[in-house]
Amino acid sequence: MTLAAELLEIAARIAREAGDLALRRRQEGVTVAATKSAAADIVTAADREVEAFVRAELARERPGDGFFGEESGAEQGESGITWVVDPIDGTVNYAYGIPAWAVSIAAVAGDADTAAWSALAGAVYNPVTGELFRASRDGGAWLGDRRLAVSEVGEAGGLVATGFGYDPETHGPALAQLSRVMPIARDVRRIGAASLDLASVAAGRVDAYYERGTHPWDHAAGVLLVEEAGGRVGGAPGGRPGNGMVIASSPAFFARLEPLLDYDR
Ligand code: IPD
């Protein structure tokens, strides 16, 4: 078995167990533990508990690896592998009871730096639907036993998913950006979990996704899903996906979408 396949097995098992824990906590009732970057940017008690669970399981399975999680920060390892974890991506959906949230776990070669790392394995698990999206480098992207492939866009235009940051000051520019995209869009979706947006691109459920201001743990696993499904992923012009921008779609639609996204406003 390749290293990437081994890491994927670990990611997939832990994502399932972590997601099922989050689902049990959801059924018991959600408590908002704190706010982060803005009033709308919440963290629940379950986010913290689930991240602690994932971190402990990874430390048991792969003690020399590094860790980079949404709730508990970064810790460098010695093996050259770092785990990038969002315990509950789509926390606002989770808090409201909208069934679109996921555990996202990626294993990357390199330290906790999106500009330098290379993702080897990624699992995105939605415990409400029971769907586990998984990918390993050169091993394809999969949902159950179905190999995933991005969609090609027809003359009706692309079904485009996007998101809006928590900072209210970004909303005006984000809406202006969306208005520039509309001429090539058949419609727009705002699912509320970047990892599921990217998994949806990989599965051909939406034709494209773009968003400014996501964090590495939101997109690390999803970016690999799209790449392994034959898609193209990028960031600011010519660059890698990162906090500044994530764009994902088929290569042909990417070439139409990217020039419409203005990075400086
Ligand atoms: C958020 C979700 C949302 C996206 C935000 C993310 P969180 O992650 O992925 O869809 O628009 O940019 O921060 O806070 O729920 O883990």
py3Dmol code that shows the C-alpha trace and the ligand (Angstrom):
import py3Dmol

protein = """\
ATOM      1  CA  MET A   1       0.000   0.000   0.000  1.00  0.00           C
ATOM      2  CA  THR A   2       1.316   3.506  -0.794  1.00  0.00           C
ATOM      3  CA  LEU A   3       1.853   6.048   1.972  1.00  0.00           C
ATOM      4  CA  ALA A   4      -1.003   8.139   0.528  1.00  0.00           C
ATOM      5  CA  ALA A   5      -3.373   5.156   0.641  1.00  0.00           C
ATOM      6  CA  GLU A   6      -2.357   4.386   4.228  1.00  0.00           C
ATOM      7  CA  LEU A   7      -2.921   7.990   5.290  1.00  0.00           C
ATOM      8  CA  LEU A   8      -6.314   7.963   3.563  1.00  0.00           C
ATOM      9  CA  GLU A   9      -7.409   4.885   5.515  1.00  0.00           C
ATOM     10  CA  ILE A  10      -6.580   6.667   8.753  1.00  0.00           C
ATOM     11  CA  ALA A  11      -8.259   9.913   7.647  1.00  0.00           C
ATOM     12  CA  ALA A  12     -11.416   8.091   6.562  1.00  0.00           C
ATOM     13  CA  ARG A  13     -11.775   6.063   9.774  1.00  0.00           C
ATOM     14  CA  ILE A  14     -11.224   9.040  12.044  1.00  0.00           C
ATOM     15  CA  ALA A  15     -13.498  11.314   9.963  1.00  0.00           C
ATOM     16  CA  ARG A  16     -16.323   8.795  10.314  1.00  0.00           C
ATOM     17  CA  GLU A  17     -15.888   8.373  14.049  1.00  0.00           C
ATOM     18  CA  ALA A  18     -15.494  12.117  14.599  1.00  0.00           C
ATOM     19  CA  GLY A  19     -18.554  12.888  12.470  1.00  0.00           C
ATOM     20  CA  ASP A  20     -20.674  10.386  14.322  1.00  0.00           C
ATOM     21  CA  LEU A  21     -19.566  11.957  17.617  1.00  0.00           C
ATOM     22  CA  ALA A  22     -20.535  15.413  16.288  1.00  0.00           C
ATOM     23  CA  LEU A  23     -23.899  14.053  15.158  1.00  0.00           C
ATOM     24  CA  ARG A  24     -24.609  12.602  18.621  1.00  0.00           C
ATOM     25  CA  ARG A  25     -23.743  15.957  20.193  1.00  0.00           C
ATOM     26  CA  ARG A  26     -26.031  17.683  17.656  1.00  0.00           C
ATOM     27  CA  GLN A  27     -28.896  15.433  18.719  1.00  0.00           C
ATOM     28  CA  GLU A  28     -28.230  16.276  22.376  1.00  0.00           C
ATOM     29  CA  GLY A  29     -28.378  20.037  21.628  1.00  0.00           C
ATOM     30  CA  VAL A  30     -25.847  22.601  20.441  1.00  0.00           C
ATOM     31  CA  THR A  31     -24.127  25.126  22.701  1.00  0.00           C
ATOM     32  CA  VAL A  32     -22.244  28.050  21.216  1.00  0.00           C
ATOM     33  CA  ALA A  33     -19.020  28.189  23.248  1.00  0.00           C
ATOM     34  CA  ALA A  34     -17.537  31.419  21.835  1.00  0.00           C
ATOM     35  CA  THR A  35     -17.316  33.762  18.874  1.00  0.00           C
ATOM     36  CA  LYS A  36     -14.099  34.172  16.893  1.00  0.00           C
ATOM     37  CA  SER A  37     -13.296  36.638  14.096  1.00  0.00           C
ATOM     38  CA  ALA A  38     -16.811  38.178  14.038  1.00  0.00           C
ATOM     39  CA  ALA A  39     -20.138  37.783  15.857  1.00  0.00           C
ATOM     40  CA  ALA A  40     -21.302  35.379  13.129  1.00  0.00           C
ATOM     41  CA  ASP A  41     -18.124  33.269  13.417  1.00  0.00           C
ATOM     42  CA  ILE A  42     -19.080  30.824  16.147  1.00  0.00           C
ATOM     43  CA  VAL A  43     -17.455  27.840  17.782  1.00  0.00           C
ATOM     44  CA  THR A  44     -19.578  25.215  19.490  1.00  0.00           C
ATOM     45  CA  ALA A  45     -18.584  22.944  22.352  1.00  0.00           C
ATOM     46  CA  ALA A  46     -18.765  20.092  19.817  1.00  0.00           C
ATOM     47  CA  ASP A  47     -16.166  21.747  17.515  1.00  0.00           C
ATOM     48  CA  ARG A  48     -13.678  21.650  20.391  1.00  0.00           C
ATOM     49  CA  GLU A  49     -14.554  18.164  21.602  1.00  0.00           C
ATOM     50  CA  VAL A  50     -14.443  16.693  18.081  1.00  0.00           C
ATOM     51  CA  GLU A  51     -11.104  18.327  17.283  1.00  0.00           C
ATOM     52  CA  ALA A  52      -9.643  16.979  20.547  1.00  0.00           C
ATOM     53  CA  PHE A  53     -10.905  13.514  19.579  1.00  0.00           C
ATOM     54  CA  VAL A  54      -9.346  13.723  16.091  1.00  0.00           C
ATOM     55  CA  ARG A  55      -6.069  15.048  17.483  1.00  0.00           C
ATOM     56  CA  ALA A  56      -5.823  12.267  20.076  1.00  0.00           C
ATOM     57  CA  GLU A  57      -6.612   9.545  17.498  1.00  0.00           C
ATOM     58  CA  LEU A  58      -3.994  10.911  15.075  1.00  0.00           C
ATOM     59  CA  ALA A  59      -1.392  11.141  17.840  1.00  0.00           C
ATOM     60  CA  ARG A  60      -2.071   7.492  18.710  1.00  0.00           C
ATOM     61  CA  GLU A  61      -1.882   6.285  15.074  1.00  0.00           C
ATOM     62  CA  ARG A  62       0.945   8.564  13.826  1.00  0.00           C
ATOM     63  CA  PRO A  63       2.804  10.055  16.792  1.00  0.00           C
ATOM     64  CA  GLY A  64       5.532  11.796  14.719  1.00  0.00           C
ATOM     65  CA  ASP A  65       3.184  13.800  12.469  1.00  0.00           C
ATOM     66  CA  GLY A  66       2.355  17.477  12.756  1.00  0.00           C
ATOM     67  CA  PHE A  67      -1.130  18.857  13.330  1.00  0.00           C
ATOM     68  CA  PHE A  68      -2.946  21.983  12.113  1.00  0.00           C
ATOM     69  CA  GLY A  69      -6.507  22.294  13.343  1.00  0.00           C
ATOM     70  CA  GLU A  70      -9.161  25.003  13.280  1.00  0.00           C
ATOM     71  CA  GLU A  71      -9.726  25.069  17.029  1.00  0.00           C
ATOM     72  CA  SER A  72      -6.381  24.130  18.560  1.00  0.00           C
ATOM     73  CA  GLY A  73      -3.764  25.546  16.181  1.00  0.00           C
ATOM     74  CA  ALA A  74      -0.548  24.155  14.709  1.00  0.00           C
ATOM     75  CA  GLU A  75       2.095  21.822  16.082  1.00  0.00           C
ATOM     76  CA  GLN A  76       5.098  20.824  13.993  1.00  0.00           C
ATOM     77  CA  GLY A  77       5.959  17.125  13.645  1.00  0.00           C
ATOM     78  CA  GLU A  78       9.113  15.213  12.745  1.00  0.00           C
ATOM     79  CA  SER A  79       7.846  12.889   9.989  1.00  0.00           C
ATOM     80  CA  GLY A  80       7.247  15.523   7.281  1.00  0.00           C
ATOM     81  CA  ILE A  81       3.481  14.806   7.337  1.00  0.00           C
ATOM     82  CA  THR A  82       0.998  17.318   8.770  1.00  0.00           C
ATOM     83  CA  TRP A  83      -2.707  16.694   9.416  1.00  0.00           C
ATOM     84  CA  VAL A  84      -4.982  19.590   8.530  1.00  0.00           C
ATOM     85  CA  VAL A  85      -8.315  19.304  10.314  1.00  0.00           C
ATOM     86  CA  ASP A  86     -11.648  21.077  10.443  1.00  0.00           C
ATOM     87  CA  PRO A  87     -13.680  19.205  13.087  1.00  0.00           C
ATOM     88  CA  ILE A  88     -16.961  20.758  11.933  1.00  0.00           C
ATOM     89  CA  ASP A  89     -16.871  22.668   8.652  1.00  0.00           C
ATOM     90  CA  GLY A  90     -20.177  24.472   8.284  1.00  0.00           C
ATOM     91  CA  THR A  91     -20.514  25.305  11.972  1.00  0.00           C
ATOM     92  CA  VAL A  92     -23.360  27.762  11.345  1.00  0.00           C
ATOM     93  CA  ASN A  93     -25.321  25.031   9.501  1.00  0.00           C
ATOM     94  CA  TYR A  94     -24.539  22.697  12.412  1.00  0.00           C
ATOM     95  CA  ALA A  95     -25.858  25.213  14.927  1.00  0.00           C
ATOM     96  CA  TYR A  96     -29.044  25.860  12.906  1.00  0.00           C
ATOM     97  CA  GLY A  97     -29.699  22.189  12.130  1.00  0.00           C
ATOM     98  CA  ILE A  98     -29.115  22.472   8.371  1.00  0.00           C
ATOM     99  CA  PRO A  99     -27.788  19.061   7.262  1.00  0.00           C
ATOM    100  CA  ALA A 100     -24.748  20.380   5.360  1.00  0.00           C
ATOM    101  CA  TRP A 101     -21.709  20.219   7.593  1.00  0.00           C
ATOM    102  CA  ALA A 102     -18.728  17.904   7.542  1.00  0.00           C
ATOM    103  CA  VAL A 103     -15.567  16.715   9.196  1.00  0.00           C
ATOM    104  CA  SER A 104     -12.608  17.508   6.919  1.00  0.00           C
ATOM    105  CA  ILE A 105      -9.258  15.759   7.428  1.00  0.00           C
ATOM    106  CA  ALA A 106      -6.245  16.042   5.103  1.00  0.00           C
ATOM    107  CA  ALA A 107      -2.722  14.681   5.346  1.00  0.00           C
ATOM    108  CA  VAL A 108      -0.167  16.889   3.605  1.00  0.00           C
ATOM    109  CA  ALA A 109       3.544  16.524   2.940  1.00  0.00           C
ATOM    110  CA  GLY A 110       5.237  19.545   4.451  1.00  0.00           C
ATOM    111  CA  ASP A 111       4.553  21.940   7.296  1.00  0.00           C
ATOM    112  CA  ALA A 112       1.391  23.909   7.963  1.00  0.00           C
ATOM    113  CA  ASP A 113       1.835  26.241   4.985  1.00  0.00           C
ATOM    114  CA  THR A 114      -0.609  26.113   2.054  1.00  0.00           C
ATOM    115  CA  ALA A 115       1.956  27.742  -0.244  1.00  0.00           C
ATOM    116  CA  ALA A 116       4.410  24.884   0.217  1.00  0.00           C
ATOM    117  CA  TRP A 117       2.559  21.700   1.100  1.00  0.00           C
ATOM    118  CA  SER A 118       1.350  18.935  -1.155  1.00  0.00           C
ATOM    119  CA  ALA A 119      -1.800  17.084  -0.095  1.00  0.00           C
ATOM    120  CA  LEU A 120      -1.489  13.288  -0.041  1.00  0.00           C
ATOM    121  CA  ALA A 121      -4.870  12.204   1.335  1.00  0.00           C
ATOM    122  CA  GLY A 122      -8.193  13.803   2.181  1.00  0.00           C
ATOM    123  CA  ALA A 123     -11.518  12.731   3.659  1.00  0.00           C
ATOM    124  CA  VAL A 124     -14.680  14.825   3.903  1.00  0.00           C
ATOM    125  CA  TYR A 125     -17.532  13.178   5.827  1.00  0.00           C
ATOM    126  CA  ASN A 126     -21.087  14.450   6.128  1.00  0.00           C
ATOM    127  CA  PRO A 127     -22.523  12.401   9.004  1.00  0.00           C
ATOM    128  CA  VAL A 128     -26.121  13.458   8.302  1.00  0.00           C
ATOM    129  CA  THR A 129     -26.150  11.960   4.801  1.00  0.00           C
ATOM    130  CA  GLY A 130     -23.530   9.317   5.650  1.00  0.00           C
ATOM    131  CA  GLU A 131     -21.460  10.370   2.618  1.00  0.00           C
ATOM    132  CA  LEU A 132     -17.699   9.975   2.902  1.00  0.00           C
ATOM    133  CA  PHE A 133     -15.763  11.639   0.066  1.00  0.00           C
ATOM    134  CA  ARG A 134     -12.157  10.498  -0.102  1.00  0.00           C
ATOM    135  CA  ALA A 135      -9.085  11.023  -2.267  1.00  0.00           C
ATOM    136  CA  SER A 136      -5.439  10.075  -2.262  1.00  0.00           C
ATOM    137  CA  ARG A 137      -2.689  11.503  -4.462  1.00  0.00           C
ATOM    138  CA  ASP A 138      -2.757   9.617  -7.801  1.00  0.00           C
ATOM    139  CA  GLY A 139      -5.383   7.241  -6.374  1.00  0.00           C
ATOM    140  CA  GLY A 140      -8.482   9.088  -7.579  1.00  0.00           C
ATOM    141  CA  ALA A 141     -11.434  10.658  -5.752  1.00  0.00           C
ATOM    142  CA  TRP A 142     -14.200   8.381  -4.535  1.00  0.00           C
ATOM    143  CA  LEU A 143     -17.654   8.350  -2.985  1.00  0.00           C
ATOM    144  CA  GLY A 144     -18.319   4.774  -1.896  1.00  0.00           C
ATOM    145  CA  ASP A 145     -17.300   2.670  -4.907  1.00  0.00           C
ATOM    146  CA  ARG A 146     -18.009   5.468  -7.415  1.00  0.00           C
ATOM    147  CA  ARG A 147     -14.978   7.170  -8.881  1.00  0.00           C
ATOM    148  CA  LEU A 148     -15.634  10.891  -9.045  1.00  0.00           C
ATOM    149  CA  ALA A 149     -15.163  13.179 -12.042  1.00  0.00           C
ATOM    150  CA  VAL A 150     -15.849  16.890 -12.376  1.00  0.00           C
ATOM    151  CA  SER A 151     -18.637  17.955 -14.734  1.00  0.00           C
ATOM    152  CA  GLU A 152     -18.410  19.687 -18.095  1.00  0.00           C
ATOM    153  CA  VAL A 153     -20.515  22.814 -18.424  1.00  0.00           C
ATOM    154  CA  GLY A 154     -23.152  23.049 -21.136  1.00  0.00           C
ATOM    155  CA  GLU A 155     -24.679  26.056 -22.860  1.00  0.00           C
ATOM    156  CA  ALA A 156     -26.972  26.856 -19.884  1.00  0.00           C
ATOM    157  CA  GLY A 157     -23.890  27.968 -17.934  1.00  0.00           C
ATOM    158  CA  GLY A 158     -22.277  26.660 -14.774  1.00  0.00           C
ATOM    159  CA  LEU A 159     -23.954  25.892 -11.466  1.00  0.00           C
ATOM    160  CA  VAL A 160     -21.606  27.898  -9.272  1.00  0.00           C
ATOM    161  CA  ALA A 161     -21.172  27.490  -5.522  1.00  0.00           C
ATOM    162  CA  THR A 162     -19.603  30.245  -3.472  1.00  0.00           C
ATOM    163  CA  GLY A 163     -19.418  31.541   0.080  1.00  0.00           C
ATOM    164  CA  PHE A 164     -19.228  34.799   1.990  1.00  0.00           C
ATOM    165  CA  GLY A 165     -16.763  35.493   4.784  1.00  0.00           C
ATOM    166  CA  TYR A 166     -17.848  36.284   8.323  1.00  0.00           C
ATOM    167  CA  ASP A 167     -16.463  39.843   8.165  1.00  0.00           C
ATOM    168  CA  PRO A 168     -19.359  42.140   7.107  1.00  0.00           C
ATOM    169  CA  GLU A 169     -16.890  44.468   5.342  1.00  0.00           C
ATOM    170  CA  THR A 170     -16.207  41.761   2.756  1.00  0.00           C
ATOM    171  CA  HIS A 171     -19.859  41.317   1.777  1.00  0.00           C
ATOM    172  CA  GLY A 172     -20.171  44.275  -0.612  1.00  0.00           C
ATOM    173  CA  PRO A 173     -17.096  43.318  -2.656  1.00  0.00           C
ATOM    174  CA  ALA A 174     -18.152  39.649  -2.602  1.00  0.00           C
ATOM    175  CA  LEU A 175     -21.562  40.543  -4.039  1.00  0.00           C
ATOM    176  CA  ALA A 176     -19.942  42.723  -6.714  1.00  0.00           C
ATOM    177  CA  GLN A 177     -17.729  39.787  -7.606  1.00  0.00           C
ATOM    178  CA  LEU A 178     -20.740  37.476  -7.808  1.00  0.00           C
ATOM    179  CA  SER A 179     -22.501  39.885 -10.167  1.00  0.00           C
ATOM    180  CA  ARG A 180     -19.538  39.578 -12.554  1.00  0.00           C
ATOM    181  CA  VAL A 181     -19.842  35.776 -12.451  1.00  0.00           C
ATOM    182  CA  MET A 182     -23.608  35.653 -13.092  1.00  0.00           C
ATOM    183  CA  PRO A 183     -23.405  35.956 -16.893  1.00  0.00           C
ATOM    184  CA  ILE A 184     -21.680  32.549 -17.084  1.00  0.00           C
ATOM    185  CA  ALA A 185     -23.751  30.942 -14.296  1.00  0.00           C
ATOM    186  CA  ARG A 186     -26.963  28.990 -14.750  1.00  0.00           C
ATOM    187  CA  ASP A 187     -27.550  29.533 -11.002  1.00  0.00           C
ATOM    188  CA  VAL A 188     -25.738  29.940  -7.711  1.00  0.00           C
ATOM    189  CA  ARG A 189     -25.552  27.802  -4.552  1.00  0.00           C
ATOM    190  CA  ARG A 190     -24.384  28.834  -1.080  1.00  0.00           C
ATOM    191  CA  ILE A 191     -24.094  25.487   0.684  1.00  0.00           C
ATOM    192  CA  GLY A 192     -22.349  26.823   3.811  1.00  0.00           C
ATOM    193  CA  ALA A 193     -19.431  24.394   4.121  1.00  0.00           C
ATOM    194  CA  ALA A 194     -16.385  24.878   1.899  1.00  0.00           C
ATOM    195  CA  SER A 195     -15.334  21.226   2.202  1.00  0.00           C
ATOM    196  CA  LEU A 196     -18.744  20.109   0.891  1.00  0.00           C
ATOM    197  CA  ASP A 197     -18.652  22.747  -1.864  1.00  0.00           C
ATOM    198  CA  LEU A 198     -15.363  21.254  -3.069  1.00  0.00           C
ATOM    199  CA  ALA A 199     -16.608  17.672  -2.657  1.00  0.00           C
ATOM    200  CA  SER A 200     -19.637  18.712  -4.742  1.00  0.00           C
ATOM    201  CA  VAL A 201     -17.366  19.998  -7.520  1.00  0.00           C
ATOM    202  CA  ALA A 202     -15.471  16.693  -7.438  1.00  0.00           C
ATOM    203  CA  ALA A 203     -18.741  14.752  -7.636  1.00  0.00           C
ATOM    204  CA  GLY A 204     -20.159  16.904 -10.461  1.00  0.00           C
ATOM    205  CA  ARG A 205     -23.018  18.130  -8.248  1.00  0.00           C
ATOM    206  CA  VAL A 206     -22.006  21.714  -8.902  1.00  0.00           C
ATOM    207  CA  ASP A 207     -19.877  22.879 -11.793  1.00  0.00           C
ATOM    208  CA  ALA A 208     -17.639  25.291  -9.906  1.00  0.00           C
ATOM    209  CA  TYR A 209     -16.831  26.783  -6.529  1.00  0.00           C
ATOM    210  CA  TYR A 210     -14.950  29.918  -5.585  1.00  0.00           C
ATOM    211  CA  GLU A 211     -14.529  31.789  -2.336  1.00  0.00           C
ATOM    212  CA  ARG A 212     -12.233  34.362  -0.781  1.00  0.00           C
ATOM    213  CA  GLY A 213     -11.092  34.135   2.814  1.00  0.00           C
ATOM    214  CA  THR A 214     -11.365  30.419   3.573  1.00  0.00           C
ATOM    215  CA  HIS A 215      -8.815  28.833   5.869  1.00  0.00           C
ATOM    216  CA  PRO A 216      -6.514  25.886   5.045  1.00  0.00           C
ATOM    217  CA  TRP A 217      -8.565  23.474   7.164  1.00  0.00           C
ATOM    218  CA  ASP A 218     -11.722  24.414   5.191  1.00  0.00           C
ATOM    219  CA  HIS A 219     -10.215  23.468   1.823  1.00  0.00           C
ATOM    220  CA  ALA A 220      -7.161  21.184   2.252  1.00  0.00           C
ATOM    221  CA  ALA A 221      -9.040  17.889   1.773  1.00  0.00           C
ATOM    222  CA  GLY A 222     -11.538  19.293  -0.747  1.00  0.00           C
ATOM    223  CA  VAL A 223      -8.849  20.680  -3.049  1.00  0.00           C
ATOM    224  CA  LEU A 224      -7.317  17.207  -3.367  1.00  0.00           C
ATOM    225  CA  LEU A 225     -10.784  15.743  -4.084  1.00  0.00           C
ATOM    226  CA  VAL A 226     -11.209  18.144  -7.014  1.00  0.00           C
ATOM    227  CA  GLU A 227      -7.698  17.565  -8.365  1.00  0.00           C
ATOM    228  CA  GLU A 228      -8.146  13.801  -8.219  1.00  0.00           C
ATOM    229  CA  ALA A 229     -11.524  14.143  -9.933  1.00  0.00           C
ATOM    230  CA  GLY A 230      -9.795  15.754 -12.925  1.00  0.00           C
ATOM    231  CA  GLY A 231     -10.567  19.338 -11.965  1.00  0.00           C
ATOM    232  CA  ARG A 232      -8.399  22.401 -11.810  1.00  0.00           C
ATOM    233  CA  VAL A 233      -7.891  24.312  -8.574  1.00  0.00           C
ATOM    234  CA  GLY A 234      -6.224  27.685  -8.154  1.00  0.00           C
ATOM    235  CA  GLY A 235      -5.954  30.753  -5.989  1.00  0.00           C
ATOM    236  CA  ALA A 236      -4.996  34.312  -6.822  1.00  0.00           C
ATOM    237  CA  PRO A 237      -4.021  34.486 -10.532  1.00  0.00           C
ATOM    238  CA  GLY A 238      -1.566  31.741 -11.358  1.00  0.00           C
ATOM    239  CA  GLY A 239      -1.222  30.831  -7.685  1.00  0.00           C
ATOM    240  CA  ARG A 240      -2.166  28.002  -5.396  1.00  0.00           C
ATOM    241  CA  PRO A 241      -5.439  27.941  -3.488  1.00  0.00           C
ATOM    242  CA  GLY A 242      -5.151  29.803  -0.215  1.00  0.00           C
ATOM    243  CA  ASN A 243      -6.743  32.316   2.097  1.00  0.00           C
ATOM    244  CA  GLY A 244      -6.849  34.904  -0.706  1.00  0.00           C
ATOM    245  CA  MET A 245      -8.910  32.749  -3.073  1.00  0.00           C
ATOM    246  CA  VAL A 246      -9.945  29.202  -3.900  1.00  0.00           C
ATOM    247  CA  ILE A 247     -11.332  28.466  -7.382  1.00  0.00           C
ATOM    248  CA  ALA A 248     -12.277  24.924  -8.424  1.00  0.00           C
ATOM    249  CA  SER A 249     -13.997  23.479 -11.505  1.00  0.00           C
ATOM    250  CA  SER A 250     -13.326  21.603 -14.721  1.00  0.00           C
ATOM    251  CA  PRO A 251     -10.267  23.027 -16.511  1.00  0.00           C
ATOM    252  CA  ALA A 252     -12.458  24.472 -19.290  1.00  0.00           C
ATOM    253  CA  PHE A 253     -14.834  26.336 -16.961  1.00  0.00           C
ATOM    254  CA  PHE A 254     -11.915  27.464 -14.769  1.00  0.00           C
ATOM    255  CA  ALA A 255     -10.519  29.361 -17.750  1.00  0.00           C
ATOM    256  CA  ARG A 256     -13.836  31.262 -18.083  1.00  0.00           C
ATOM    257  CA  LEU A 257     -14.371  31.860 -14.358  1.00  0.00           C
ATOM    258  CA  GLU A 258     -10.928  32.945 -13.208  1.00  0.00           C
ATOM    259  CA  PRO A 259     -10.722  36.204 -15.231  1.00  0.00           C
ATOM    260  CA  LEU A 260     -14.040  37.373 -13.720  1.00  0.00           C
ATOM    261  CA  LEU A 261     -12.769  37.172 -10.152  1.00  0.00           C
ATOM    262  CA  ASP A 262     -11.147  40.408  -9.143  1.00  0.00           C
ATOM    263  CA  TYR A 263      -8.657  39.801  -6.364  1.00  0.00           C
ATOM    264  CA  ASP A 264      -7.909  43.331  -5.253  1.00  0.00           C
ATOM    265  CA  ARG A 265     -11.271  44.735  -4.334  1.00  0.00           C
TER     266      ARG A 265
END
"""
ligand_1 = """\
16
IPD
C -16.790 28.109 7.080
C -17.583 27.395 6.011
C -18.269 28.408 5.100
C -17.295 29.369 4.482
C -16.443 30.034 5.549
C -15.766 28.992 6.421
P -16.481 26.932 9.480
O -16.097 27.183 7.898
O -16.761 26.563 5.247
O -18.955 27.778 4.044
O -18.020 30.334 3.767
O -15.462 30.801 4.873
O -14.992 29.628 7.417
O -16.240 28.256 10.179
O -17.887 26.525 9.519
O -15.532 25.863 9.873
"""
view = py3Dmol.view(width=600, height=400)
view.addModel(protein, "pdb")
view.setStyle({"model": 0}, {"cartoon": {"style": "trace"}})
view.addModel(ligand_1, "xyz")
view.setStyle({"model": 1}, {"stick": {}})
view.zoomTo()
view.show()
